[in-house]
C-alpha cells in the first residue's frame, strides 16, 4: 500500500501493476542510554563456567557444596556431587535500581504460585543464607551432623541468578555387581524441572523491576559416559510410544552414552516477551540439544512420540 509518493509520477489506480517507489531508508539514532547500561558478561567465567571441556567446569564456592550423605561402612560421610544441573541468568543491562537480594529471595518464598504446571513453587529451596552481596536459599541432605546441599538458588546484588540441583534430575542406578550402576539423567524430570525454574527466574526479575534481556545458560555438569532415561510414556503419532531405554532398546542403550564432558546451552531471552510460547520455544531448544548429545537421532523423547506434547502427568514436582 502506497500512502504518499514523494515527488513522483501520479499512479493510475486503474492499472493494477505494482510500482516501486525509491526513497531513502530512515536510519535510527543509536540508543546511547541503553548502550551505556549494557553489562559485560563476567559471571560465567568468574564462577567456573569458562571452559566446558575442563574437569572443573561448573565448580565454584557454592556448587562445591552439592552432594549427598551416604553410609560408608558404618559411618555417614558427605559425598560431593559429580553430576548436577545449573541454570544461570545474567542481565544484559544494569538494573535501574539497587536491590536487596534477601528481599527478592524472601518474596519468592512467600509468593502465591499458581497450581497448574509448571511447578515453580516446588523448585524453591527453604533455608536462607546471606552474604555481603548475595542471598542463597538452599535445601540439604543432613544426617548425623553431616550436611550436603541438594539444591540452591543464589541471587547476586547485580541481578545475576544461579540455580543448581543434584537431586531431582540425575541418579545412579543400582548394580548387582561390585561395580557402580550406570549414571543416568532423567529426561522428563529434567525438562519439567528446567521449565519450572524459568518461571522462578521470571518472577525474581519481576521483583527486581527488571524486564530487559538476560543471558541464560543451562548446564549439565558431568555428562561424560552417562545415559539419558525417563522418556515420555504417552501415545503420540500413530499411537506409537518411545521404547523404554532400560528394557526395550537392547544394544542401542549402549550407544546412547554421552561423549561430552559437560553440556552448556546458551540462550538470549527478552524477559518482557517471555510468555508461555516463548518459554516453550526455549524448552524445545534445550530438549533437542540434550537429545542430540546422547545420540538420539529422533525427535526429543521427553515429549510424547513424534509430538511436542510434554507429559506433565509423568513429572514429579517433588524431588525423588
Buried (B, 14 or more C-beta within 10 A) or exposed (E): EEEEEEEEEEEEEEEEEEEEEEEEEEEEEEEEEEEEBEBEBEBBEEBBBEEBEEEEBBBBEBBEBBBBBBEEEEEBBBBBBBBBBBBBBBBBBBBEEEBEBBEBBBBBBEBEBEEEBBBBBBBBBEEEBBEEEBBBBBBBBBBEEBEBBBBBBBBBBBBBBBBBBBBBBBBEEEEEEEEEEBBBBBBBBBBBBBBBBBBBBBBBBBBBEBBBBBBBBBBBBBBBEBBBBBBBBBBBEEEEBBBEBBEEBEEEBEEBBBEBBBBBBEBEBEBEEBEEEBBEEBBBBBBBBBBEBBEBEEBBBBBBBBBBEBBBEBBBBEBE
